[in-house]
Amino acid sequence: MKSKIVLSEPERITLQQLALNHQHRDIRTRGTGLLMLARGLKPRQIAVETGCMQCPGYL
């Protein structure tokens, strides 16, 4: 399964701001994860680097 995503410039900027400034930690982590996914990192690598557990395959 391919996990790479392509972000437009406004999407990337929005996610960067979200990853830095959102009041809720889980939303900041999600924004960071999406940016890392767009850079080509694999979900397992993202989970390790962000300190999150990898989601089970059925979700």
PDB file as gemmi writes it, atoms N, CA and C in Angstrom:
CRYST1    1.000    1.000    1.000  90.00  90.00  90.00 P 1                      
ATOM      1  N   MET A   1       0.835  -1.176   0.000  1.00  0.00           N  
ATOM      2  CA  MET A   1       0.000   0.000   0.000  1.00  0.00           C  
ATOM      3  C   MET A   1       0.884   1.245   0.000  1.00  0.00           C  
ATOM      4  N   LYS A   2       0.603   2.143  -0.927  1.00  0.00           N  
ATOM      5  CA  LYS A   2       1.381   3.370  -1.003  1.00  0.00           C  
ATOM      6  C   LYS A   2       0.819   4.383  -0.023  1.00  0.00           C  
ATOM      7  N   SER A   3       1.723   5.037   0.679  1.00  0.00           N  
ATOM      8  CA  SER A   3       1.299   5.976   1.712  1.00  0.00           C  
ATOM      9  C   SER A   3       1.715   7.409   1.421  1.00  0.00           C  
ATOM     10  N   LYS A   4       2.429   7.628   0.335  1.00  0.00           N  
ATOM     11  CA  LYS A   4       2.897   8.980   0.051  1.00  0.00           C  
ATOM     12  C   LYS A   4       1.729   9.857  -0.385  1.00  0.00           C  
ATOM     13  N   ILE A   5       1.707  11.066   0.130  1.00  0.00           N  
ATOM     14  CA  ILE A   5       0.681  12.026  -0.256  1.00  0.00           C  
ATOM     15  C   ILE A   5       1.353  13.243  -0.873  1.00  0.00           C  
ATOM     16  N   VAL A   6       0.619  13.938  -1.702  1.00  0.00           N  
ATOM     17  CA  VAL A   6       1.123  15.149  -2.338  1.00  0.00           C  
ATOM     18  C   VAL A   6       0.309  16.319  -1.797  1.00  0.00           C  
ATOM     19  N   LEU A   7       1.013  17.295  -1.249  1.00  0.00           N  
ATOM     20  CA  LEU A   7       0.355  18.468  -0.675  1.00  0.00           C  
ATOM     21  C   LEU A   7       0.594  19.686  -1.552  1.00  0.00           C  
ATOM     22  N   SER A   8      -0.442  20.500  -1.697  1.00  0.00           N  
ATOM     23  CA  SER A   8      -0.258  21.784  -2.365  1.00  0.00           C  
ATOM     24  C   SER A   8       0.470  22.717  -1.392  1.00  0.00           C  
ATOM     25  N   GLU A   9       0.942  23.813  -1.900  1.00  0.00           N  
ATOM     26  CA  GLU A   9       1.662  24.768  -1.049  1.00  0.00           C  
ATOM     27  C   GLU A   9       0.775  25.307   0.082  1.00  0.00           C  
ATOM     28  N   PRO A  10      -0.468  25.702  -0.195  1.00  0.00           N  
ATOM     29  CA  PRO A  10      -1.319  26.163   0.915  1.00  0.00           C  
ATOM     30  C   PRO A  10      -1.594  25.068   1.949  1.00  0.00           C  
ATOM     31  N   GLU A  11      -1.751  23.829   1.502  1.00  0.00           N  
ATOM     32  CA  GLU A  11      -1.959  22.723   2.444  1.00  0.00           C  
ATOM     33  C   GLU A  11      -0.736  22.524   3.330  1.00  0.00           C  
ATOM     34  N   ARG A  12       0.445  22.586   2.713  1.00  0.00           N  
ATOM     35  CA  ARG A  12       1.681  22.409   3.468  1.00  0.00           C  
ATOM     36  C   ARG A  12       1.844  23.515   4.518  1.00  0.00           C  
ATOM     37  N   ILE A  13       1.578  24.743   4.122  1.00  0.00           N  
ATOM     38  CA  ILE A  13       1.694  25.872   5.052  1.00  0.00           C  
ATOM     39  C   ILE A  13       0.694  25.728   6.196  1.00  0.00           C  
ATOM     40  N   THR A  14      -0.530  25.343   5.864  1.00  0.00           N  
ATOM     41  CA  THR A  14      -1.558  25.156   6.894  1.00  0.00           C  
ATOM     42  C   THR A  14      -1.146  24.077   7.882  1.00  0.00           C  
ATOM     43  N   LEU A  15      -0.628  22.955   7.380  1.00  0.00           N  
ATOM     44  CA  LEU A  15      -0.205  21.871   8.268  1.00  0.00           C  
ATOM     45  C   LEU A  15       0.992  22.284   9.124  1.00  0.00           C  
ATOM     46  N   GLN A  16       1.909  23.069   8.560  1.00  0.00           N  
ATOM     47  CA  GLN A  16       3.042  23.546   9.349  1.00  0.00           C  
ATOM     48  C   GLN A  16       2.560  24.432  10.497  1.00  0.00           C  
ATOM     49  N   GLN A  17       1.633  25.326  10.215  1.00  0.00           N  
ATOM     50  CA  GLN A  17       1.100  26.190  11.264  1.00  0.00           C  
ATOM     51  C   GLN A  17       0.340  25.374  12.301  1.00  0.00           C  
ATOM     52  N   LEU A  18      -0.429  24.401  11.834  1.00  0.00           N  
ATOM     53  CA  LEU A  18      -1.186  23.533  12.731  1.00  0.00           C  
ATOM     54  C   LEU A  18      -0.245  22.744  13.628  1.00  0.00           C  
ATOM     55  N   ALA A  19       0.834  22.207  13.043  1.00  0.00           N  
ATOM     56  CA  ALA A  19       1.787  21.399  13.802  1.00  0.00           C  
ATOM     57  C   ALA A  19       2.510  22.221  14.870  1.00  0.00           C  
ATOM     58  N   LEU A  20       2.611  23.509  14.667  1.00  0.00           N  
ATOM     59  CA  LEU A  20       3.309  24.367  15.630  1.00  0.00           C  
ATOM     60  C   LEU A  20       2.384  25.042  16.637  1.00  0.00           C  
ATOM     61  N   ASN A  21       1.189  25.411  16.208  1.00  0.00           N  
ATOM     62  CA  ASN A  21       0.394  26.339  17.006  1.00  0.00           C  
ATOM     63  C   ASN A  21      -0.923  25.823  17.554  1.00  0.00           C  
ATOM     64  N   HIS A  22      -1.350  24.637  17.180  1.00  0.00           N  
ATOM     65  CA  HIS A  22      -2.668  24.190  17.642  1.00  0.00           C  
ATOM     66  C   HIS A  22      -2.652  23.954  19.147  1.00  0.00           C  
ATOM     67  N   GLN A  23      -3.771  24.220  19.796  1.00  0.00           N  
ATOM     68  CA  GLN A  23      -3.824  24.109  21.257  1.00  0.00           C  
ATOM     69  C   GLN A  23      -3.815  22.669  21.752  1.00  0.00           C  
ATOM     70  N   HIS A  24      -4.216  21.721  20.906  1.00  0.00           N  
ATOM     71  CA  HIS A  24      -4.270  20.322  21.322  1.00  0.00           C  
ATOM     72  C   HIS A  24      -3.068  19.544  20.781  1.00  0.00           C  
ATOM     73  N   ARG A  25      -2.410  18.825  21.656  1.00  0.00           N  
ATOM     74  CA  ARG A  25      -1.190  18.097  21.299  1.00  0.00           C  
ATOM     75  C   ARG A  25      -1.434  17.048  20.218  1.00  0.00           C  
ATOM     76  N   ASP A  26      -2.552  16.320  20.291  1.00  0.00           N  
ATOM     77  CA  ASP A  26      -2.807  15.270  19.311  1.00  0.00           C  
ATOM     78  C   ASP A  26      -2.974  15.838  17.903  1.00  0.00           C  
ATOM     79  N   ILE A  27      -3.535  17.024  17.790  1.00  0.00           N  
ATOM     80  CA  ILE A  27      -3.687  17.655  16.477  1.00  0.00           C  
ATOM     81  C   ILE A  27      -2.329  18.112  15.958  1.00  0.00           C  
ATOM     82  N   ARG A  28      -1.481  18.626  16.840  1.00  0.00           N  
ATOM     83  CA  ARG A  28      -0.115  18.997  16.427  1.00  0.00           C  
ATOM     84  C   ARG A  28       0.634  17.775  15.919  1.00  0.00           C  
ATOM     85  N   THR A  29       0.467  16.639  16.607  1.00  0.00           N  
ATOM     86  CA  THR A  29       1.135  15.403  16.201  1.00  0.00           C  
ATOM     87  C   THR A  29       0.619  14.928  14.848  1.00  0.00           C  
ATOM     88  N   ARG A  30      -0.676  15.017  14.629  1.00  0.00           N  
ATOM     89  CA  ARG A  30      -1.246  14.612  13.336  1.00  0.00           C  
ATOM     90  C   ARG A  30      -0.716  15.484  12.202  1.00  0.00           C  
ATOM     91  N   GLY A  31      -0.650  16.785  12.445  1.00  0.00           N  
ATOM     92  CA  GLY A  31      -0.110  17.683  11.425  1.00  0.00           C  
ATOM     93  C   GLY A  31       1.331  17.344  11.090  1.00  0.00           C  
ATOM     94  N   THR A  32       2.123  17.077  12.114  1.00  0.00           N  
ATOM     95  CA  THR A  32       3.519  16.684  11.914  1.00  0.00           C  
ATOM     96  C   THR A  32       3.600  15.386  11.130  1.00  0.00           C  
ATOM     97  N   GLY A  33       2.766  14.429  11.487  1.00  0.00           N  
ATOM     98  CA  GLY A  33       2.758  13.141  10.795  1.00  0.00           C  
ATOM     99  C   GLY A  33       2.400  13.275   9.325  1.00  0.00           C  
ATOM    100  N   LEU A  34       1.430  14.106   9.013  1.00  0.00           N  
ATOM    101  CA  LEU A  34       1.052  14.307   7.613  1.00  0.00           C  
ATOM    102  C   LEU A  34       2.176  14.965   6.822  1.00  0.00           C  
ATOM    103  N   LEU A  35       2.866  15.917   7.440  1.00  0.00           N  
ATOM    104  CA  LEU A  35       4.002  16.541   6.761  1.00  0.00           C  
ATOM    105  C   LEU A  35       5.113  15.523   6.507  1.00  0.00           C  
ATOM    106  N   MET A  36       5.352  14.650   7.478  1.00  0.00           N  
ATOM    107  CA  MET A  36       6.382  13.619   7.322  1.00  0.00           C  
ATOM    108  C   MET A  36       5.977  12.618   6.240  1.00  0.00           C  
ATOM    109  N   LEU A  37       4.700  12.276   6.172  1.00  0.00           N  
ATOM    110  CA  LEU A  37       4.198  11.365   5.150  1.00  0.00           C  
ATOM    111  C   LEU A  37       4.386  11.972   3.762  1.00  0.00           C  
ATOM    112  N   ALA A  38       4.141  13.264   3.646  1.00  0.00           N  
ATOM    113  CA  ALA A  38       4.320  13.954   2.369  1.00  0.00           C  
ATOM    114  C   ALA A  38       5.787  13.990   1.955  1.00  0.00           C  
ATOM    115  N   ARG A  39       6.702  13.947   2.929  1.00  0.00           N  
ATOM    116  CA  ARG A  39       8.136  13.921   2.620  1.00  0.00           C  
ATOM    117  C   ARG A  39       8.618  12.534   2.232  1.00  0.00           C  
ATOM    118  N   GLY A  40       7.729  11.536   2.342  1.00  0.00           N  
ATOM    119  CA  GLY A  40       8.091  10.199   1.893  1.00  0.00           C  
ATOM    120  C   GLY A  40       8.423   9.215   2.994  1.00  0.00           C  
ATOM    121  N   LEU A  41       8.305   9.618   4.250  1.00  0.00           N  
ATOM    122  CA  LEU A  41       8.566   8.678   5.334  1.00  0.00           C  
ATOM    123  C   LEU A  41       7.442   7.654   5.412  1.00  0.00           C  
ATOM    124  N   LYS A  42       7.782   6.474   5.870  1.00  0.00           N  
ATOM    125  CA  LYS A  42       6.797   5.409   6.011  1.00  0.00           C  
ATOM    126  C   LYS A  42       6.058   5.579   7.333  1.00  0.00           C  
ATOM    127  N   PRO A  43       4.803   5.109   7.390  1.00  0.00           N  
ATOM    128  CA  PRO A  43       4.023   5.254   8.625  1.00  0.00           C  
ATOM    129  C   PRO A  43       4.724   4.696   9.859  1.00  0.00           C  
ATOM    130  N   ARG A  44       5.423   3.597   9.718  1.00  0.00           N  
ATOM    131  CA  ARG A  44       6.137   3.023  10.864  1.00  0.00           C  
ATOM    132  C   ARG A  44       7.239   3.964  11.347  1.00  0.00           C  
ATOM    133  N   GLN A  45       7.972   4.583  10.413  1.00  0.00           N  
ATOM    134  CA  GLN A  45       9.016   5.540  10.775  1.00  0.00           C  
ATOM    135  C   GLN A  45       8.411   6.763  11.468  1.00  0.00           C  
ATOM    136  N   ILE A  46       7.282   7.217  10.959  1.00  0.00           N  
ATOM    137  CA  ILE A  46       6.611   8.373  11.545  1.00  0.00           C  
ATOM    138  C   ILE A  46       6.170   8.057  12.969  1.00  0.00           C  
ATOM    139  N   ALA A  47       5.624   6.860  13.169  1.00  0.00           N  
ATOM    140  CA  ALA A  47       5.174   6.454  14.504  1.00  0.00           C  
ATOM    141  C   ALA A  47       6.333   6.452  15.489  1.00  0.00           C  
ATOM    142  N   VAL A  48       7.479   5.953  15.058  1.00  0.00           N  
ATOM    143  CA  VAL A  48       8.649   5.908  15.938  1.00  0.00           C  
ATOM    144  C   VAL A  48       9.136   7.322  16.252  1.00  0.00           C  
ATOM    145  N   GLU A  49       9.239   8.157  15.234  1.00  0.00           N  
ATOM    146  CA  GLU A  49       9.784   9.503  15.428  1.00  0.00           C  
ATOM    147  C   GLU A  49       8.861  10.422  16.225  1.00  0.00           C  
ATOM    148  N   THR A  50       7.554  10.212  16.110  1.00  0.00           N  
ATOM    149  CA  THR A  50       6.620  11.061  16.850  1.00  0.00           C  
ATOM    150  C   THR A  50       6.239  10.474  18.199  1.00  0.00           C  
ATOM    151  N   GLY A  51       6.664   9.241  18.452  1.00  0.00           N  
ATOM    152  CA  GLY A  51       6.352   8.604  19.723  1.00  0.00           C  
ATOM    153  C   GLY A  51       4.944   8.060  19.800  1.00  0.00           C  
ATOM    154  N   CYS A  52       4.320   7.863  18.655  1.00  0.00           N  
ATOM    155  CA  CYS A  52       2.954   7.338  18.615  1.00  0.00           C  
ATOM    156  C   CYS A  52       2.981   5.849  18.328  1.00  0.00           C  
ATOM    157  N   MET A  53       1.940   5.186  18.770  1.00  0.00           N  
ATOM    158  CA  MET A  53       1.789   3.778  18.417  1.00  0.00           C  
ATOM    159  C   MET A  53       1.259   3.708  16.995  1.00  0.00           C  
ATOM    160  N   GLN A  54       1.692   2.707  16.254  1.00  0.00           N  
ATOM    161  CA  GLN A  54       1.172   2.529  14.908  1.00  0.00           C  
ATOM    162  C   GLN A  54      -0.248   1.988  15.000  1.00  0.00           C  
ATOM    163  N   CYS A  55      -1.133   2.511  14.187  1.00  0.00           N  
ATOM    164  CA  CYS A  55      -2.527   2.076  14.213  1.00  0.00           C  
ATOM    165  C   CYS A  55      -2.651   0.661  13.677  1.00  0.00           C  
ATOM    166  N   PRO A  56      -3.572  -0.116  14.236  1.00  0.00           N  
ATOM    167  CA  PRO A  56      -3.819  -1.443  13.694  1.00  0.00           C  
ATOM    168  C   PRO A  56      -4.350  -1.348  12.270  1.00  0.00           C  
ATOM    169  N   GLY A  57      -4.154  -2.384  11.493  1.00  0.00           N  
ATOM    170  CA  GLY A  57      -4.531  -2.373  10.089  1.00  0.00           C  
ATOM    171  C   GLY A  57      -6.015  -2.256   9.826  1.00  0.00           C  
ATOM    172  N   TYR A  58      -6.848  -2.578  10.795  1.00  0.00           N  
ATOM    173  CA  TYR A  58      -8.283  -2.556  10.552  1.00  0.00           C  
ATOM    174  C   TYR A  58      -8.911  -1.184  10.753  1.00  0.00           C  
ATOM    175  N   LEU A  59      -8.145  -0.188  11.161  1.00  0.00           N  
ATOM    176  CA  LEU A  59      -8.719   1.150  11.337  1.00  0.00           C  
ATOM    177  C   LEU A  59      -8.625   1.957  10.072  1.00  0.00           C  
TER     178      LEU A  59                                                      
END                                                                             
